[in-house]
Amino acid sequence: MSTLFQPIRIQSINFKNRIVVSPMCQYSAEDGFANDWHLVHLGSRAVGGAGLVFTEATAVSPEGRISPGDLGIWKDEHIAMLQRITTFITQQGAVPGIQLAHAGRKASCVAPWLGGRQLSETEGGWPVLAPSAIPFKEEQVPVIALSVPQIQEVVSQFQSAARRALKAGFKVIEIHAAHGYLIHQFLSPYSNQRTDAYGGSFENRIQLLLAIVDAVRQEWPNDLPLFVRISATDWIENGWQLNDSIVLASILKERGADVIDCSSGGNVAHAKIPVAPGYQVPFAAAIKAGSHILTGAVGLITNAEQAENILQEQKADFVFMAREILRNPYFPLFAAKIFKESIQWPKQYERAK
């Protein structure tokens, strides 16, 4: 059997293969509510044979949204439609996962197809929060440095979101601590210039993430997997580094994290990132080797052979696919054919097998 289609069990959850639909923002919600777009978008990837299907970054508070169109889970009313989606994903033999997020200083923006610029409050935007009053780009709206009580409220918002995620039927939570969003902003010395217990040393800068992991685990059963997405490096000398990520991953493993989803960048507007096929895979390999935790590789993984090689060479335990699986929701079915794997198709589609 190919490694790509080798099942894996984490805690009480069995994943039928190692193909993960990566969280991908759709900017198509209203007031945080999922709708038919999200049902069809996520459901079609489950029909396509992926082992784990993640929602997009789902905001734990209104001010934690990247855009007015972001999915949300900050109130109980959001649960019903999310539950409909998780039920459908589960019926297709896939595992439903949710990524919990707070955008921090990268919040209050219009959708990318509208230009992606930040909205002022007079345009319907909202206050932009961060560890320090430093905008992502100089031309952006003023940033408000979070007070300690506000930081504690963010932790509480993640905890409440985890409780709702469980009620909605999700079986995996991923905490989004990457791509320059709020938790990553605290991790990086580039964006975190606080002088209190949440800033300065490495140990202080990771406190928010650790508090969130602990709070989420209070609501999230120990027999359900907890993933954390990190940016393994800021791609600048005075930012977050790979060695920091390896140490952090070891600490997260001790705190109850099961998998590190290894991305990079997003926190420094001027960073020079050498984008190429599989360019982030070495981060997953280094973190896996250095911390002995399961990892996911992501970033321009576009064909079955490439994905298989990553797993065969033990550089990661999962492959997270984004743009390629947008182009082809049925990627796993085609990959199985390449490797001559006999996998179950939806009975409605079997005549095309």
C-alpha positions as CSV (number, residue, x, y, z in Angstrom):
1,M,0.0,0.0,0.0
2,S,1.2,3.5,-0.7
3,T,1.9,5.6,2.3
4,L,-0.5,8.3,1.1
5,F,-3.4,5.8,1.5
6,Q,-2.2,4.2,4.7
7,P,-4.7,4.8,7.5
8,I,-3.5,6.5,10.7
9,R,-5.1,6.7,14.1
10,I,-4.7,9.7,16.5
11,Q,-6.3,9.3,19.9
12,S,-9.8,7.8,19.1
13,I,-10.0,9.0,15.5
14,N,-9.1,6.9,12.5
15,F,-8.1,8.8,9.3
16,K,-8.5,6.7,6.2
17,N,-5.6,8.3,4.4
18,R,-3.0,11.1,4.9
19,I,-4.6,13.7,2.6
20,V,-5.8,16.8,4.4
21,V,-7.9,19.5,2.9
22,S,-6.1,22.6,4.2
23,P,-8.1,25.5,5.7
24,M,-8.9,27.9,2.9
25,C,-10.7,31.1,3.4
26,Q,-13.8,31.5,1.3
27,Y,-14.9,35.0,2.4
28,S,-18.5,33.9,1.8
29,A,-20.2,34.0,5.2
30,E,-22.6,36.6,6.6
31,D,-22.3,37.5,10.3
32,G,-20.1,34.4,10.6
33,F,-22.8,32.0,9.5
34,A,-21.9,29.1,7.2
35,N,-24.2,28.6,4.2
36,D,-24.8,26.4,1.2
37,W,-21.5,27.5,-0.3
38,H,-19.6,26.1,2.6
39,L,-21.6,22.9,2.6
40,V,-20.9,22.3,-1.1
41,H,-17.3,23.5,-0.9
42,L,-16.3,21.3,2.0
43,G,-18.7,18.5,1.2
44,S,-17.3,18.0,-2.3
45,R,-13.8,17.6,-0.9
46,A,-15.1,14.9,1.4
47,V,-16.9,13.2,-1.6
48,G,-13.5,13.5,-3.4
49,G,-11.9,11.1,-0.9
50,A,-9.8,13.2,1.5
51,G,-9.2,11.8,4.9
52,L,-9.5,15.1,6.8
53,V,-11.5,18.1,5.7
54,F,-10.8,21.4,7.5
55,T,-13.1,24.5,7.5
56,E,-11.4,27.8,6.7
57,A,-10.0,29.9,9.5
58,T,-13.1,30.3,11.7
59,A,-13.2,33.4,13.9
60,V,-13.6,33.0,17.6
61,S,-15.0,36.6,17.9
62,P,-16.4,39.2,15.5
63,E,-13.2,41.3,15.7
64,G,-11.1,38.2,15.1
65,R,-12.4,38.0,11.5
66,I,-10.1,38.7,8.6
67,S,-13.0,40.0,6.6
68,P,-16.8,40.6,7.0
69,G,-17.2,37.3,5.0
70,D,-15.3,35.1,7.4
71,L,-16.8,32.0,9.0
72,G,-17.4,32.4,12.7
73,I,-18.1,30.3,15.8
74,W,-18.5,33.0,18.4
75,K,-22.2,32.4,19.2
76,D,-24.3,29.3,19.6
77,E,-26.5,30.2,16.6
78,H,-23.5,29.3,14.4
79,I,-23.7,25.7,15.4
80,A,-26.7,24.4,13.5
81,M,-25.3,24.9,9.9
82,L,-21.8,23.8,11.0
83,Q,-23.4,20.6,12.3
84,R,-25.1,20.0,9.0
85,I,-21.7,20.3,7.3
86,T,-19.9,18.0,9.7
87,T,-22.7,15.4,9.3
88,F,-22.3,15.3,5.6
89,I,-18.5,15.2,5.7
90,T,-18.7,12.3,8.2
91,Q,-21.2,10.4,6.0
92,Q,-18.6,10.4,3.2
93,G,-16.0,8.7,5.4
94,A,-13.9,11.8,6.0
95,V,-13.1,13.4,9.4
96,P,-14.4,17.0,9.9
97,G,-12.0,19.5,11.3
98,I,-12.3,23.2,12.2
99,Q,-9.5,25.8,12.4
100,L,-10.0,28.3,15.2
101,A,-8.5,31.7,14.5
102,H,-8.2,35.4,15.4
103,A,-6.8,37.7,12.8
104,G,-5.3,40.3,15.1
105,R,-3.7,43.2,13.2
106,K,-4.6,41.6,9.9
107,A,-8.4,41.9,10.6
108,S,-11.1,44.1,9.2
109,C,-10.2,43.7,5.5
110,V,-12.3,43.4,2.4
111,A,-12.2,40.1,0.4
112,P,-9.1,39.6,-1.8
113,W,-11.1,39.9,-5.0
114,L,-12.2,43.4,-3.8
115,G,-8.6,44.4,-3.2
116,G,-8.0,43.1,0.3
117,R,-7.5,46.5,1.8
118,Q,-8.2,47.2,5.5
119,L,-11.5,48.9,6.3
120,S,-11.8,51.9,8.5
121,E,-14.5,51.9,11.2
122,T,-16.5,54.4,9.2
123,E,-16.6,51.9,6.3
124,G,-18.0,49.1,8.5
125,G,-14.6,47.9,9.8
126,W,-13.8,47.2,13.5
127,P,-10.9,47.9,15.9
128,V,-7.8,46.0,15.0
129,L,-6.0,44.3,18.0
130,A,-2.5,43.1,18.3
131,P,0.2,42.4,21.0
132,S,1.8,45.8,20.1
133,A,0.6,48.9,18.3
134,I,2.4,48.0,15.1
135,P,0.5,47.7,11.8
136,F,1.2,45.0,9.4
137,K,1.8,47.7,6.7
138,E,2.5,51.3,7.4
139,E,-0.6,52.5,5.5
140,Q,-3.0,50.4,7.4
141,V,-5.4,51.5,10.1
142,P,-4.1,52.2,13.7
143,V,-3.5,49.1,15.8
144,I,-4.6,48.7,19.4
145,A,-2.3,46.9,21.8
146,L,-4.2,44.4,23.8
147,S,-4.5,44.9,27.6
148,V,-3.9,41.9,29.9
149,P,-7.7,41.6,30.5
150,Q,-8.3,41.6,26.7
151,I,-5.7,38.9,26.3
152,Q,-7.5,36.8,28.9
153,E,-10.8,37.4,27.0
154,V,-9.2,36.1,23.8
155,V,-8.2,32.9,25.6
156,S,-11.8,32.6,26.8
157,Q,-13.1,33.1,23.3
158,F,-11.0,30.2,22.0
159,Q,-12.3,28.1,24.9
160,S,-15.9,28.9,24.1
161,A,-15.3,28.2,20.4
162,A,-13.9,24.8,21.2
163,R,-17.1,24.0,23.2
164,R,-19.2,25.0,20.2
165,A,-17.0,23.0,17.8
166,L,-17.6,19.9,19.8
167,K,-21.4,20.4,19.8
168,A,-21.2,21.0,16.0
169,G,-19.7,17.6,15.5
170,F,-16.1,18.4,14.6
171,K,-13.6,15.7,15.5
172,V,-10.4,17.7,15.0
173,I,-9.6,21.3,16.2
174,E,-6.6,23.2,14.7
175,I,-5.5,26.3,16.5
176,H,-4.3,28.8,13.9
177,A,-1.0,30.2,15.2
178,A,0.5,31.0,11.8
179,H,0.4,33.4,8.8
180,G,0.8,36.6,10.8
181,Y,-2.5,36.3,12.7
182,L,-2.9,37.2,16.3
183,I,-1.2,34.2,18.0
184,H,1.7,34.4,15.5
185,Q,2.0,38.1,16.2
186,F,2.6,37.2,19.9
187,L,5.1,34.5,19.0
188,S,7.3,36.7,16.9
189,P,9.7,39.3,18.3
190,Y,9.2,41.3,15.1
191,S,5.6,42.0,16.0
192,N,5.6,41.5,19.8
193,Q,7.4,44.4,21.5
194,R,5.6,44.1,24.8
195,T,7.4,44.5,28.1
196,D,5.0,42.5,30.3
197,A,4.6,38.8,30.9
198,Y,3.5,38.3,27.3
199,G,6.5,39.9,25.6
200,G,10.3,39.9,25.5
201,S,11.7,36.4,26.1
202,F,10.7,33.3,24.1
203,E,9.0,31.9,27.2
204,N,6.9,35.1,27.5
205,R,6.0,35.3,23.9
206,I,4.6,31.8,23.8
207,Q,2.3,32.3,26.8
208,L,-0.8,33.2,24.8
209,L,-0.6,30.1,22.7
210,L,0.0,27.9,25.7
211,A,-2.9,29.5,27.5
212,I,-5.2,28.9,24.5
213,V,-4.1,25.3,24.2
214,D,-4.8,24.7,27.9
215,A,-8.2,26.4,27.6
216,V,-9.2,24.5,24.5
217,R,-8.2,21.2,26.1
218,Q,-10.5,22.0,29.0
219,E,-13.4,21.8,26.5
220,W,-11.9,19.4,23.9
221,P,-11.9,15.7,25.0
222,N,-8.5,14.1,25.4
223,D,-9.5,11.4,22.9
224,L,-10.0,13.9,20.1
225,P,-7.0,15.2,18.2
226,L,-5.7,18.8,18.6
227,F,-3.6,20.3,15.8
228,V,-1.7,23.5,15.9
229,R,-0.7,25.4,12.7
230,I,2.5,27.5,13.0
231,S,4.6,29.5,10.7
232,A,8.0,27.7,11.1
233,T,9.9,30.9,10.2
234,D,9.2,34.6,9.6
235,W,11.9,34.5,6.8
236,I,13.8,37.3,8.4
237,E,16.8,37.4,10.8
238,N,15.2,39.2,13.7
239,G,11.9,37.3,13.6
240,W,10.6,33.8,14.6
241,Q,13.0,31.1,13.5
242,L,12.9,27.3,12.8
243,N,14.7,26.5,16.0
244,D,12.0,28.4,17.9
245,S,9.4,26.2,16.2
246,I,11.2,23.0,17.2
247,V,11.3,24.0,20.8
248,L,7.7,25.2,20.7
249,A,6.5,22.0,19.2
250,S,8.1,20.0,22.0
251,I,6.3,22.1,24.5
252,L,3.0,21.9,22.7
253,K,3.3,18.1,22.6
254,E,3.6,18.0,26.4
255,R,0.5,20.3,26.6
256,G,-1.7,18.0,24.6
257,A,-1.1,18.9,20.9
258,D,-1.0,15.9,18.6
259,V,0.0,17.4,15.2
260,I,2.0,20.5,14.1
261,D,0.8,21.8,10.7
262,C,4.0,23.4,9.4
263,S,3.5,26.5,7.3
264,S,5.7,29.7,7.2
265,G,5.7,33.4,6.7
266,G,2.8,35.9,6.7
267,N,3.9,38.1,9.6
268,V,6.4,40.3,7.7
269,A,5.1,42.2,4.7
270,H,8.6,42.7,3.2
271,A,9.9,39.1,3.8
272,K,11.5,37.5,0.8
273,I,10.1,33.9,0.6
274,P,11.7,31.5,-1.9
275,V,8.5,29.9,-3.1
276,A,8.9,26.7,-5.0
277,P,7.3,23.2,-5.1
278,G,7.5,21.7,-1.6
279,Y,9.4,24.7,-0.2
280,Q,8.0,24.3,3.3
281,V,8.4,20.5,3.6
282,P,11.9,20.8,5.2
283,F,10.2,22.6,8.1
284,A,7.8,19.7,8.7
285,A,10.8,17.3,8.5
286,A,12.9,19.3,11.0
287,I,10.1,19.8,13.5
288,K,9.2,16.1,13.3
289,A,12.8,15.0,13.9
290,G,13.5,17.6,16.5
291,S,10.4,17.3,18.7
292,H,9.1,13.8,17.9
293,I,5.6,15.0,17.2
294,L,3.5,14.2,14.1
295,T,3.7,16.9,11.5
296,G,1.8,18.0,8.4
297,A,3.5,19.3,5.3
298,V,2.0,22.1,3.2
299,G,2.9,24.4,0.4
300,L,2.8,23.8,-3.4
301,I,2.2,20.1,-3.1
302,T,0.5,19.5,-6.4
303,N,0.8,15.8,-7.5
304,A,0.4,12.4,-6.0
305,E,4.0,11.3,-6.5
306,Q,5.3,14.4,-4.7
307,A,2.9,13.8,-1.8
308,E,3.9,10.1,-1.6
309,N,7.6,10.9,-1.6
310,I,7.1,13.3,1.4
311,L,5.5,10.6,3.4
312,Q,7.8,7.8,2.2
313,E,10.9,9.8,3.2
314,Q,9.2,10.4,6.6
315,K,9.4,14.1,6.3
316,A,5.8,14.4,7.5
317,D,2.8,12.3,8.5
318,F,0.1,14.2,6.6
319,V,0.1,16.3,3.4
320,F,-2.1,19.4,3.6
321,M,-3.4,20.4,0.2
322,A,-4.9,23.8,-0.7
323,R,-4.8,25.2,-4.2
324,E,-4.5,21.8,-5.9
325,I,-7.5,20.5,-4.2
326,L,-9.4,23.7,-5.1
327,R,-8.6,22.9,-8.7
328,N,-9.4,19.2,-8.3
329,P,-11.7,18.2,-5.4
330,Y,-11.3,14.6,-6.4
331,F,-7.6,14.6,-6.2
332,P,-7.6,11.6,-3.8
333,L,-9.6,9.4,-6.2
334,F,-7.2,10.2,-9.0
335,A,-4.2,9.6,-6.8
336,A,-5.5,6.2,-5.7
337,K,-5.7,5.2,-9.4
338,I,-2.1,6.2,-10.0
339,F,-1.0,4.0,-7.1
340,K,-3.4,1.2,-8.0
341,E,-5.1,1.5,-4.7
342,S,-8.6,0.1,-4.3
343,I,-10.5,2.6,-2.3
344,Q,-14.1,3.1,-1.7
345,W,-15.9,5.6,-4.0
346,P,-19.2,7.2,-3.3
347,K,-21.7,4.6,-4.5
348,Q,-23.4,7.3,-6.6
349,Y,-20.1,7.7,-8.5
350,E,-19.0,4.0,-8.8
351,R,-20.0,3.6,-12.4
352,A,-17.2,6.2,-13.2
353,K,-14.5,4.3,-11.3
